Amino acid sequence: MFSFSNFKLFLSCFLLVQLCHSQDRNINFELNKIELTNMPYFKSLIDIDSTNINQITYKQSYTYIKDIDFYNLSYKSYDSLNIEGFIIRPKEKGTYPVLIYNRGGNSSYGETKLNFIINFLGKISQKGYVIITSNLRGTNKENGNDEFGGKDVVDALDILQIIDQLPYVDKDRIGLLGWSRGVMTNFLMLKKTNRIKTNISIAGQASLELTHRDEMFEVYKKRIPNFEVDRENLLKQRSSLIAIDSLRNKSTTHFIIHGNSDSKVLVENAFLLYNKLLLNKQIVRLFIYENEEHGLKNVWENLILNINEWLKVHL
């Protein structure tokens, strides 16, 4: 008779096989350069008098765009889904450290879009980093279901195989940058790979079970397969706090960032992650922004500066 305990064992083994399979296979992917001049958004980046396409004058706050290129990324998941994302890289030829950005939200809500690529990640890339981000499965009806810490983690791990095929990245200098749900993705990746030098976690939930927002349990119920059958075990599998005990690379450094007025993910989560990493003798820094909400919108420039300063030392 196939018992519930047997089902849990089967599910764990199945996910392990998929993760191993992902890390062994050669990922097929495509890159298409984004020509900003063809995008409606481009008009907000240039001075009003810039009419000659060969003599574009960017607004002072966007001059960094001249130094970087943007690409649409498309790759196949292990189960043949089409996964979309972006790559940003410096124009100047060279070999650069690489940062994997793990998005927040769920399904199409919170997916990484061009304006965030330009206004936030581009300012990091311009300092000398290749940045790769995936929108994971489940962003539309055609590319599977978002499992909120399930098969989507395989999609994120697949980026490592893409990195291995890029000629302009330093494959020994790989970092993670996760925001909100992306912090969970970061820590679940760190359980499966020892290749990550540094991990930057912004506004992350330490444990899904500890959320103060009842509506999040509706998200879990909708996204996580078999949630109502095996709730406790499935939430533990997705806990960043618990993952810290199983990190593959003990020398990975950690930068935990949060706003103390965050109403979506309470700042206490940052302290839980920080203290657990300290307890496990990891190198970790904690930075709290006063009076800032989940998106840290009022301090983006300082946040970017802090991230770049951290990467300069730790990546």
N, C-alpha and C positions, 0 to 999 in steps of 0.2 A: 504494500500500500504506500502511495506517495504522500508522505506527511508534510506538514508545514515546515518543519525543520529541514527536511530534505529539499524543499523548494528554496529555502534561504541559501543552502549550500550550493544548489545548482546555480542560483542567480549570481552568487559571489564568484563562482568558478567561471561562469560565462563572461562576466565583466572583466575578470583577470585575463582571460584568453584574448578578448578584444583589445585590451590595452597592450598586451604583448605583441599581438598581431600588428597593431598600429605602429609600434616602434621598430618593427622588422621590415616593413614594406616600403617600396619606393613610391612616394606620393606624386601623382600627376597634377600639375598646376599650370595656370596661365596668368600672365601679367599683361595688362593693357595700360599704357601711360594715359593719365588724365590730362587733357589739354584744358587748363583752366580758362583760357580765352574763349572756349566754346560753352562755358557754363554761365547761366544767368547770375550766379553768385559772384562771378568775377568782377562785376561792376562795382561792388561794394569794397573791393580791394585796391582800386586804382584812383588816382586823381581824376577829377572830372574832365580835365583837358587832355587826358591820355587817349588820343584817337589813332595814333600810328602804332600798329601792332608790333612793329620792330623797335619802337622806342617807348615802351611802357614805363610809366612812372607810378610806382606803387606808393600808396599812402605811407607815411613815415612808420606807422605801427606794423606795416606788412612788408617792409623791405627784405626781411629774412626769406621770403618766398623765392627770391631770385636764386637762393643757394640750394634749394631742394627740389626733388621731383616726387610726384604722387602717382601711384599705380593702383588700379583695381586688381584685386587678387581673386582668383577662382580656383578651387581645388576639390578633388573627389575624396569623400570620406571612405572609411573602410567598408561601409555598406552602400557605396555608390551614390550618395547624396551630393548635390552640388553645394559647396560651402563658399560663401563670399566673404571678402575682407579687403584690406588695404595694405600697401607697403609704401613707406615714405623713406627716402634716402637722400643723402647729400649728392649734389651734382658732381662735385669734384671726384675724380677717380681715386680709389683707395680701398683699403680694407677697414671696415668699421665694426665696432661692437654692436650688438643687436638687442633690442628691447621688445619683448612680446607684451602687447597691451591686451588685457582681458577685460571685456566690457561688463557693464552692469545691466540691470533690468532683467526681463525675461521675454522670450519670443521676440516680437517686433518692437516691444516697448524697451527703450534704452539702447537700441542697436547703434553702433558707431556710424556716424554720418560725416559727410564731407566738411561741414562747418566745424565740427570738433577736431577733425583731422588737421584742418588748416589753423584754427585758432589756438589749439592746445598742443597736440602731438607734434605739429610742425615746428614749433618753437624749441622743442627738445631735440628733434632730429637735426635741426640746423647747427647744433653744437657738436655734431659729429657722431650721430647714431642712426643706424637703420632701425625703423620701427615697423613691426608687423602686427596687425590686428585681425582677428576673425570675428564675424558676427555669429558663428556657430550655427548649429542646426535649429530649425524651428522658427526662423524669422519670417517664413511664408509657408503656404500650404504645400508647396512643391518640394521643400527640403527637410521633411521629417518633423519630429516633435522635439521641442526643448524639454529635456529631462532634469534641468536645474541641478546639475552636479552628477549626471549619469553619463550617457554616451557623448554628451557635449564636451566632456573633459577630454575624450579621445580626439575630438576635433581640434582642441587647443594643443594637445600633445603632438598632433600631426605637423604643427608649425615647425617643430624641431627637425623633421625630415625635409621640409622645404628649405630651412636654413642651411642644411648640409648640401643643398644643390645650388646655392647662390654664391657666385664668385667674389662678391664684394663685402662679405661679412667675415668677422673673426669668430669662428665656430667654437672657440674656447672662452668667449666673453659674451655670455647670454644672461640677460636679466628679465625679470617679470615686473610689470606694472599693472595692478588690478584696482578697480574702483567698485565699491559696493559688492554686488554678486561676484564681481571679478576677483575679489579677495579669496572667496571660497575656491574659485578656479585655480588661483595661484597655489594655495596650500595643497589642493588635491593633485596638482601637477608635481609639486615638490615631494609627494609620496611616491611618485612613479619614475622620477628622473633625478640623476645626480649632476646634471649639466648646468644647473642654474647658479650663477655667482652671487646674485643679489635679488631681493624680493621687496618691492615697494607696494604697500597695501594701504589704500585710501578708503576710509569710511566703510570698513567691512564688518559684517556680523561674525562674532566669534563662534557662535553656535546657532544654527537655524532654530533650534528648540527655544532659545532664550529671547526670541523676538518679542517685543511688547505690542506688536501690531497684529491683531486677530486676522486682518485681511490677508496677511502673508500665509497663513495656514490654508487659505483658499487657493493661493498660488501653488503651494506645495501639493495640495490635493489634485489640482488640475495638471501640474507638470510632472510630478514624480510618479513613475509607474508603480502600481501596487501600494500606494501610500497608505490607504486605509487598512490594508491587510498587515503591513509590517512597518508602521509609522516609526517606532522607536529606533529600530535598527537602521532604517533608511536615513533618518536624520543624523544619527551618529556617523554613518559613512560619509556624510557631507559636512561634518563639523571641522572647521579650521582649527579649533582649539584641540580637538582630539588628534588631528593630523600631525600636529607639532611633535607628538611622540614618535612619529614614524617617518620623519624627514630623511630622505636618502643622503643628502649632502649636509653634513653637520657644520661645514664651514661657510655655507650660504649666509650672507648678511641680510638683515631685515630692517626696513624703515616703515614704521607704523604712523599713519597720519589721520587725523580726525578733527572735526569741528565740535566744540563743546555745546553748541546749540542744535545739533543734528536731531531732528524729530523723527527721522525714518530709521536710523540705526543709532542708538544711544551711545554716547561717548564712552560709557563703561566698557563697551566691547573692545575698544582700543587698549584699555588698561588690562583687560583679561588676556589679550593676545601678547601684549608686552611682557606681563609678569610670567606667563607660561614659557615664552621664549627665553627669558632670563633664567627661569628655573631649569630649563634644559641647556643652559650654558651656551646659548646662541649669541652672536653679536647683534645687538638690536638698538635702535634709536626710536624714541617716541616724540612726536611733535603734535601739539594740540593748538588749533586756531581758536582764538577767543571769539565768541558771538557769531560763529559761522555755522551754516546749515549743511545739509548733505552734499550739495553741489559745490560748496566752497567758492561760489562765483565771485565774491568780492575780493578774493585773494589769489586769483589765478596766477597773476604775474609773480607773486612771491612764492606760490606753490611750485611753479615751473622753475624758478631760481633754486629753490630748495632741492628739487628733484635733480637738476643738473649738477648741483654741488655734490650731492650724494653719489651720483653716477661717476663723476670725475674721480672719486676716491675708490669706489667699490666695484666699478665695472671697467 
